[in-house]
Each structure stands twice: as C-alpha cells, then as structure tokens.
Amino acid sequence: MSQQSVPVLDFGSQTAQLIVRRVRELGVYSELLPHDAPEERVRALNPVGVILSGGPASVYETGAPGMPEWLPGAGLPVLGICYGMQLISYALGGVVRSPEGREFGPASVRLTEDHPLFAGTPAEQGVWMSHGDRIEVLPPGFRTLAANPSTPFAAMGDDTRRWYGVQFHPEVVHTAHGRAMLSNFLFRIAGAAAEWRPAGFVAEAIEQVRERVGLSGRVICALSGGVDSAVAALIIHRAIGDRLTCVFVDNGLLRLGEAEQVIATFRELFHVPLVAVDAREEFLSALEGVADPERKRKIIGEKFVRIFEREARALGDVQFLAQGTLYPDVIESSAPDRSRGVTIKTHHNVGGLPPDMQLQLVEPLRYLFKDEVRAAGLELGLPEEWVWRHPFPGPGLAVRVLGPVSHERLETLRRADAIYLEELRAAGLYRATQQAFAVLLPVQSVGVMGDYRTYADTIALRAITTEDYMTADWARLPYEVLATVSSRIVNEVPGVNRVVYDVSSKPPATIEWE
C-alpha cells in the first residue's frame, strides 16, 4: 500500500469505528484492525502512527486484551484512548486502579502545559468521559498533560517515545476540541499527509471485488432501494459487468409504493440485470406472532439468504452474495471479526445471517460510513435523490411495528409514515434531518372522535440529526409541522387516535426503536 495510514487497533469500544471515521475525515487513511493483529498486517498499511481504541475491559481482568508485543519497539507514534491509555500505562510500568468515583458523560479538563497534542485548544475544555478505571501512577518517562479533580491524569505523554494517552474520547462530538486533538496527533506528531478521499475509494473497491470474485465468478446483489446497496451494486457491476445480477425482494415490509419505485428506477437508470421477487406472504408467514425484535431480525436475515440462495440456483453457478453492509451495522452486531465488541442489536445482514449459508459474501462497503458511501455514490453517477434518501433498515417495517407483525398493522404504519415524510418534504425539512420515520407502538389509548369514545393505536414519530449515525440528537422540528402531521395521521389513518414525538438522543437510545 503506497498511501500513508494511521490504523486503529480495536479493543472493543462502541466508538472504535468512529475513530477511524474521524481520521479519514482529516484526510488520512485508516482501518480498524483487531488488537492482536500481526505486525505484518499493520505494516502492510504503511502506518505512520497507531491509535489504540477504548474498550469495556479492565487491564487487570483475566483475559483482558493486552499490548501487542511488537508495538513498543516499532518506532511508531501511538495515541491511546480511554482503555488504550490505561493499557499503555499498565504495559509500561504505571499503575491503573478502579476508584470509587467513576466518570461517565460530560466533564471538564485543564491542560497542565502547552503541548503539540493540544495545540489550538483552550486551557480548560469540555470532554466526554466514559471510564471506570483510571491511572494512579504514570509509567516512567511520561508526564501529565491534562487533569481534573476526578482524573488526575486525564492526558499523558512521552515525547521521546512519541506515545500519548487521553482518558476521554476525542472521537465523539461531545468532546469540543477532539477533532483538533486528533489532527494534532496525525500531522504535528505522526507527520501524516492528508491524501485520503472517499471518492478515491471507488477504484480501489472495484479492484478488490475483481480480486475476490475472480475471472469467472458470478454474483447476486441484494438490492434494497437504499444508497448502500445501490452503490455496492454499481461498484460490482463496474468490476465484473453482467456477471452480476441484482435481486430485489419485496418482503411486504417496505414503505408505501417503494417496491414499484425501486424496480422502475433501477431498471431505467442503471441497466443492470435485475430479478424482482414477490415474497410478501413468505415473510409475513414466517413472522406471524413474533414480537421479540432479535427474533424478527434473525428470521428476516435467514429468510433473505434462503431466497437469495434459491435465486442463485435458478440463475445457475452463482457463488457470491453482495450486500451493502456498512461499518455501523458491523459494530452494533458485534460481527465475528470484532471479537471484543458488545452486541447492541443484531443487524439482519451481519449477525442475522445463518451459519450454513451457501453463498460467499462480497461487501465492498463494509468499512465505510454513510457519508463516505454517499460520496462514492456521487462519484459513480448515482442521482442525488437516491444518494440522499434516508436510511431504511434491512428488516424494514418489521422493526418499526413494535410487537407482532401483521398485514393490517403494516398498512397502518405505511400510511402514517407516508404522511410524515410527505409533510417533511413539503416543509423543506427532509434534508435537514438525516433520518425520519414513524413507529407503530404496541399501545392503545382512549380518545374521542366525533363525540364517540375510541380505543385505538398510537404512532410515534422519530427524526434525528447526526454526522455519523454512531451518535445522534433528536431533531427540533417546528411545532406547526408536527401539528399538521399529527392531525393528518389521526384523520386519515383508520385505527389511530394518538401521535407522540420521540425526543431521545443516541445514546442512550438507538435511532431505531427495535
């Protein structure tokens, strides 16, 4: 690999991929690698520095991930974040303890000196803490760079080694000057060059697909209608041409009119072979009576794969299944290649895949974030309307109908969701939010309509603003827009008499309800 990189060694933090994203935003290529990746694998990325992520373990736990044996003698600058900082201290002779007081959430730290790691940032600044253990004694050669009353060593450094640690999380937006700190580490300390551009990923991804599929391999691509699967399909089509067939499955869990729109648009715009499968009854039968969201996801994941395997047999001699899997899908599912991750929810296209799947996976977007996929989509000529569509979960409305899924409940949600999105577009707010949708709650309540008592369903509205989908805030939609949406839903959707608005951030909530 010719371009420089600063890889992140993964110790299991829920924001590990977010560090990668921040590094890439600053123009430096990065990948997330297992904490025990061999030195050869790291060196293959032409690293000019290494970042150690946070993680849920304590350095003293049995089986806790340790410092790679090769790293202290590698001559590379290192930045440890949270657990990564504690691991540096523990491995190099410091003392880490678990005090009575822990820090979770916003905090303030004061710099103890001017240092290149904090260049351009104020002497006192807000940060985001999320740790139980803390450093009690610095390792030899290190000095404190920042502190607060709860954390006497909030940042540390050894300029001779060029090894540094911060107890807080500079990768999250809640750390006010985190971007500047990461930039300082990349450019002032590691001497990296800003060479990475998401659009440049396209040519590399095409070559990787060719290498994986070979000269004669055939691929079917799971096309959902979202930007992720569309970009994956276009990359693969450029790589192998008509050895790709897209398969669009109407599972009965789509939004109003979506199946017809996706089929017509894809055939008209992209001229890629497309097979449309009507599997509505198949999915609804499999989901009958199922209320648990994890079971829903696993049922849907397996059903998709079985249908793709069936279509592959019909096409003859197809070995690969392509998906538009992204980084957030992988991290929240704690996929097999993230041994230290904690499962938040199973994504149907990652943790929901059956272990006996016959097709080999091709996932050209697996280590990209949504904004990077959109940049790649524009590079590939994808229309802006498609590029900027709000994300839609692979399990579809099954995870927005809370409780058991039925044809009637899906129709109720479909109509309410269509009204909501229509009004957001009319108000010019669709692009101002990064994801917006309706949820049908398993709750009925008393109402009055036309002087009669009703006992009917409740619709929840969700709209979020986010940079990366790893953290998100609820969108402050105008009251008049919410009032219009509520009035229309109650009057136009039979069986609904109450509408509520979700004002939860991520964390502690997730974006989807299930």
C-alpha positions, 0 to 999 in steps of 0.5 A: 500500500503506497498511501500513508495510514494511521490504523486503529487497533480495536479493543472493543469500544462502541466508538472504535469505528468512529475513530477511524471515521474521524481520521479519514475525515482529516484526510488520512487513511485508516482501518480498524484492525483487531488488537492482536493483529500481526505486525505484518498486517499493520505494516502492510498499511504503511502506518505512520502512527497507531491509535489504540481504541477504548474498550469495556475491559479492565487491564487487570481482568483475566483475559483482558486484551493486552499490548501487542508485543511488537508495538513498543519497539516499532518506532511508531507514534501511538495515541491511546484512548480511554482503555488504550491509555490505561493499557499503555500505562499498565504495559509500561510500568504505571499503575491503573486502579478502579476508584470509587468515583467513576466518570461517565458523560460530560466533564471538564479538563485543564491542560497542565502545559502547552503541548503539540497534542493540544495545540489550538485548544483552550486551557480548560475544555469540555470532554466526554468521559466514559471510564471506570478505571483510571491511572494512579501512577504514570509509567516512567518517562511520561508526564501529565498533560491534562487533569481534573479533580476526578482524573488526575491524569486525564492526558499523558505523554512521552515525547521521546517515545512519541506515545500519548494517552487521553482518558476521554474520547476525542472521537465523539462530538461531545468532546469540543476540541477532539477533532483538533486533538486528533489532527494534532496527533496525525500531522504535528506528531505522526507527520501524516499527509492528508491524501485520503478521499472517499471518492478515491475509494471507488477504484480501489473497491472495484479492484478488490471485488475483481480480486475476490470474485475472480475471472469467472465468478458470478454474483447476486446483489441484494438490492434494497432501494437504499444508497448502500446497496445501490452503490455496492451494486454499481461498484460490482457491476463496474468490476465484473459487468453482467456477471452480476445480477441484482435481486430485489425482494419485496418482503411486504415490509417496505414503505408505501409504493417503494417496491414499484419505485425501486424496480422502475428506477433501477431498471431505467437508470442503471441497466443492470440485470435485475430479478424482482421477487414477490415474497410478501406472504413468505415473510409475513408467514414466517413472522406471524406472532413474533414480537421479540425484535432479535427474533424478527431480525434473525428470521428476516436475515435467514429468510433473505439468504434462503431466497437469495440462495434459491435465486442463485440456483435458478440463475445457475453457478452463482457463488457470491452474495453482495450486500451493502453492509456498512461499518455501523451495522458491523459494530452494533452486531458485534460481527465475528471479526470484532471479537471484543465488541458488545452486541447492541442489536443484531443487524439482519445482514451481519449477525442475522445471517445463518451459519450454513449459508451457501453463498460467499459474501462480497461487501465492498462497503463494509468499512465505510460510513454513510457519508463516505458511501454517499460520496462514492455514490456521487462519484459513480453517477448515482442521482442525488435523490437516491444518494440522499434518501434516508436510511431504511433498515434491512428488516424494514417495517418489521422493526418499526411495528413494535410487537407482532407483525401483521398485514393490517398493522403494516398498512397502518404504519405505511400510511402514517409514515407516508404522511410524515415524510410527505409533510417533511418534504413539503416543509423543506425539512427532509434534508435537514434531518438525516433520518425520519420515520414513524413507529407503530407502538404496541399501545392503545389509548382512549380518545374521542372522535366525533363525540364517540369514545375510541380505543385505538393505536398510537404512532410515534414519530422519530427524526434525528440529526447526526454526522455519523449515525454512531451518535445522534440528537433528536431533531427540533422540528417546528411545532406547526409541522408536527401539528399538521402531521399529527392531525393528518395521521389521526384523520386519515389513518383508520385505527389511530387516535394518538401521535407522540414525538420521540425526543431521545438522543443516541445514546442512550437510545438507538435511532431505531426503536427495535 
